[in-house]
Amino acid sequence: MEHEVSAMRISIFRGTRAGDEKVKIGILAVQGDFEAHAAILHQLGVDTVEVRTPAGLEGCNGLILPGGESTTQLQFLQEEGLAEKIQQFARRGGAIFGTCAGAILLANEVRNPKQDSLKLLDMTVLRNGYGRQVASDVVSGPSKLKKEPLEMVFIRGPIIEHAGPDVEVLAEYGGKPALVQHGHIMAATFHPELTDDTTVHQHFLSLAANGTSPATGSAKSK
């Protein structure tokens, strides 16, 4: 895993993928610090677009679902026709990364309280699992993405109560998964966009660079 991330860095920093095709990442721009995600991606030389309509997702290699309030975001996605569009995007191999509320949207099952979701990751998530924190909780811990500790910022984060057998746990916090991946779908219960560490975004870009071609809508051959 660590070798894979390192091998992708040269092309990612140039914002390209195989065939000199530009990588473009859509960011759901409804709530949350979507501008912070964009700033990190721009630092890595990657083009971004704010997504508020199904048309905004066209031509994207990946999509970030940022923090915010998951019920409000889900209602917006359903009303605008984006929920179905995102599910189609995932089915054809588009990379998706959900942080905090975005992780809730991706989960197969949401509890505390129960709510609907996009059902793109085999995991059970508890909303506000760490309580309604007034201040952020900043920790550093081991991960599968690099040798050094990974900084993680939690703000009213959910808890991944259960991850399915095919879901890889990339980092943990308090004995629970904090960063997970299955294929081209990633979820974090923390906010990697609020740190100076670009490791998590680099890893997501490696998924996007190896995923769907926006020109054809088909998975890229390897």
PLY file of the C-alpha trace (Angstrom):
ply
format ascii 1.0
element vertex 222
property float x
property float y
property float z
element edge 221
property int vertex1
property int vertex2
end_header
0.00 0.00 0.00
2.73 2.48 0.99
4.73 1.58 -2.14
1.64 2.16 -4.30
1.14 5.66 -2.87
4.80 6.56 -3.44
4.73 5.29 -7.00
1.82 7.57 -7.86
3.32 10.80 -6.46
5.16 11.98 -9.56
2.07 11.86 -11.79
-0.23 13.15 -9.05
1.84 16.21 -8.31
1.63 17.05 -12.02
-2.13 16.55 -11.91
-1.98 13.88 -14.58
-2.60 10.18 -15.05
-1.49 7.67 -17.64
-1.74 9.08 -21.14
-1.17 12.67 -19.89
-4.88 12.91 -19.12
-5.67 15.58 -16.50
-7.19 14.35 -13.26
-10.18 16.43 -12.17
-11.81 16.05 -8.78
-15.33 17.20 -8.04
-16.13 18.43 -4.53
-19.70 18.53 -3.26
-20.09 22.23 -2.42
-23.16 22.36 -0.21
-21.80 22.37 3.34
-18.53 21.79 5.13
-15.07 23.07 4.37
-15.08 22.09 0.71
-12.69 24.98 0.00
-10.08 23.39 2.31
-10.25 20.16 0.29
-9.82 22.18 -2.89
-6.81 24.02 -1.46
-5.01 20.76 -0.72
-5.76 19.37 -4.17
-4.56 22.58 -5.83
-1.36 22.28 -3.78
-0.95 18.84 -5.36
-1.47 20.30 -8.84
-4.94 18.85 -9.38
-7.92 20.61 -10.97
-11.14 20.76 -8.94
-14.74 21.72 -9.61
-17.52 22.55 -7.16
-20.38 20.10 -7.63
-23.96 21.20 -6.94
-25.79 19.59 -9.86
-25.53 16.28 -11.75
-23.91 18.15 -14.64
-21.13 19.30 -12.32
-19.93 15.73 -11.96
-19.36 15.29 -15.68
-15.71 14.91 -16.63
-14.59 14.17 -13.06
-12.30 11.29 -12.13
-13.19 11.50 -8.46
-15.63 13.08 -6.01
-15.15 14.30 -2.44
-18.13 14.39 -0.06
-17.02 16.78 2.73
-18.26 17.30 6.28
-21.41 19.11 7.30
-24.81 17.76 8.33
-25.51 14.44 6.66
-29.32 14.64 6.67
-29.25 18.08 5.04
-26.72 16.92 2.48
-28.67 13.76 1.66
-31.88 15.74 1.18
-30.05 18.09 -1.19
-28.56 15.18 -3.16
-31.95 13.52 -3.53
-33.79 16.70 -4.50
-31.18 17.68 -7.11
-30.89 14.19 -8.62
-27.29 13.93 -7.44
-27.81 10.88 -5.25
-28.58 8.64 -8.23
-25.84 10.32 -10.28
-23.24 9.61 -7.57
-24.35 5.99 -7.32
-23.97 5.64 -11.11
-20.56 7.31 -10.90
-19.47 4.76 -8.29
-20.79 1.81 -10.31
-18.69 2.78 -13.33
-15.52 3.04 -11.24
-15.40 6.69 -10.19
-13.37 7.29 -7.03
-15.32 8.72 -4.07
-13.98 9.98 -0.73
-16.33 10.89 2.11
-15.12 12.73 5.21
-17.14 12.93 8.44
-20.70 13.56 7.17
-19.52 12.29 3.80
-18.59 8.99 5.44
-22.12 8.76 6.82
-23.54 9.27 3.34
-21.45 6.40 1.97
-22.35 3.84 4.65
-24.68 0.92 3.97
-26.28 1.42 7.39
-26.60 4.55 9.55
-27.70 4.55 13.19
-28.05 7.00 16.10
-30.51 7.89 14.68
-31.25 5.70 11.68
-31.29 7.47 8.32
-31.04 6.73 4.62
-27.73 6.90 2.73
-26.08 6.27 -0.64
-25.13 2.73 0.48
-21.78 2.58 -1.31
-19.59 1.16 1.49
-20.23 -2.00 3.51
-20.09 -0.44 6.97
-22.33 0.57 9.86
-21.88 4.14 11.09
-23.09 5.81 14.30
-23.80 9.52 13.87
-22.20 11.83 16.47
-20.46 8.76 17.82
-17.95 10.76 19.86
-20.61 13.12 21.25
-21.31 16.71 20.30
-17.78 18.01 20.72
-17.42 21.76 21.23
-13.76 21.68 20.27
-11.89 19.47 17.85
-9.96 16.43 18.99
-6.55 16.21 17.30
-4.67 12.91 17.53
-1.82 11.18 15.73
-1.74 7.47 15.11
-0.45 4.70 12.87
-1.84 4.10 9.40
-1.14 1.90 6.42
-0.40 4.92 4.22
2.97 5.99 5.67
5.55 5.11 8.32
5.11 8.32 10.31
2.02 8.90 12.51
-1.02 10.26 10.68
-2.59 13.42 12.12
-6.37 13.16 12.49
-8.77 15.98 13.38
-12.17 14.87 14.74
-15.09 17.31 14.98
-18.41 15.73 16.01
-17.26 12.73 14.06
-19.24 9.54 13.44
-18.01 6.14 14.57
-17.59 3.26 12.15
-19.14 0.59 14.36
-18.62 -2.22 11.87
-16.73 -2.58 8.60
-17.49 -5.44 6.23
-14.96 -8.20 5.51
-13.92 -6.66 2.19
-13.41 -3.17 3.63
-9.76 -2.38 4.39
-9.04 -0.40 7.55
-6.25 2.09 6.82
-6.25 3.84 10.22
-7.98 3.52 13.59
-8.94 5.80 16.48
-10.09 4.57 19.87
-10.13 0.99 18.65
-12.54 1.81 15.81
-11.84 2.26 12.08
-11.21 5.92 11.22
-10.09 5.59 7.60
-11.39 2.79 5.38
-11.38 1.78 1.75
-13.08 -0.70 -0.52
-11.89 -0.57 -4.10
-12.26 3.02 -5.34
-14.39 4.19 -2.37
-12.82 5.76 0.74
-14.26 7.15 3.97
-12.74 9.00 6.93
-14.42 9.90 10.21
-11.90 12.74 10.62
-11.00 15.84 8.60
-7.74 15.40 6.62
-8.38 18.74 4.92
-7.74 20.53 8.24
-4.10 19.42 8.53
-0.94 20.16 6.57
-0.49 16.45 5.82
-1.49 15.60 2.23
-1.06 11.83 2.64
-4.76 10.94 2.65
-5.57 13.13 -0.34
-2.59 11.70 -2.23
-3.92 8.22 -1.65
-7.37 9.22 -2.86
-5.82 10.73 -5.98
-4.10 7.42 -6.69
-7.56 5.81 -6.77
-8.92 8.52 -9.05
-5.92 8.29 -11.38
-6.47 4.55 -11.80
-10.24 4.69 -12.04
-12.84 5.82 -14.50
-11.97 7.75 -17.66
-14.36 10.73 -17.84
-14.17 10.64 -21.64
-15.51 7.10 -21.97
-17.14 6.45 -18.59
-15.42 3.08 -18.42
-12.84 1.70 -16.05
-9.28 2.31 -17.09
-7.38 -0.79 -18.18
-4.37 -1.73 -16.06
0 1
1 2
2 3
3 4
4 5
5 6
6 7
7 8
8 9
9 10
10 11
11 12
12 13
13 14
14 15
15 16
16 17
17 18
18 19
19 20
20 21
21 22
22 23
23 24
24 25
25 26
26 27
27 28
28 29
29 30
30 31
31 32
32 33
33 34
34 35
35 36
36 37
37 38
38 39
39 40
40 41
41 42
42 43
43 44
44 45
45 46
46 47
47 48
48 49
49 50
50 51
51 52
52 53
53 54
54 55
55 56
56 57
57 58
58 59
59 60
60 61
61 62
62 63
63 64
64 65
65 66
66 67
67 68
68 69
69 70
70 71
71 72
72 73
73 74
74 75
75 76
76 77
77 78
78 79
79 80
80 81
81 82
82 83
83 84
84 85
85 86
86 87
87 88
88 89
89 90
90 91
91 92
92 93
93 94
94 95
95 96
96 97
97 98
98 99
99 100
100 101
101 102
102 103
103 104
104 105
105 106
106 107
107 108
108 109
109 110
110 111
111 112
112 113
113 114
114 115
115 116
116 117
117 118
118 119
119 120
120 121
121 122
122 123
123 124
124 125
125 126
126 127
127 128
128 129
129 130
130 131
131 132
132 133
133 134
134 135
135 136
136 137
137 138
138 139
139 140
140 141
141 142
142 143
143 144
144 145
145 146
146 147
147 148
148 149
149 150
150 151
151 152
152 153
153 154
154 155
155 156
156 157
157 158
158 159
159 160
160 161
161 162
162 163
163 164
164 165
165 166
166 167
167 168
168 169
169 170
170 171
171 172
172 173
173 174
174 175
175 176
176 177
177 178
178 179
179 180
180 181
181 182
182 183
183 184
184 185
185 186
186 187
187 188
188 189
189 190
190 191
191 192
192 193
193 194
194 195
195 196
196 197
197 198
198 199
199 200
200 201
201 202
202 203
203 204
204 205
205 206
206 207
207 208
208 209
209 210
210 211
211 212
212 213
213 214
214 215
215 216
216 217
217 218
218 219
219 220
220 221
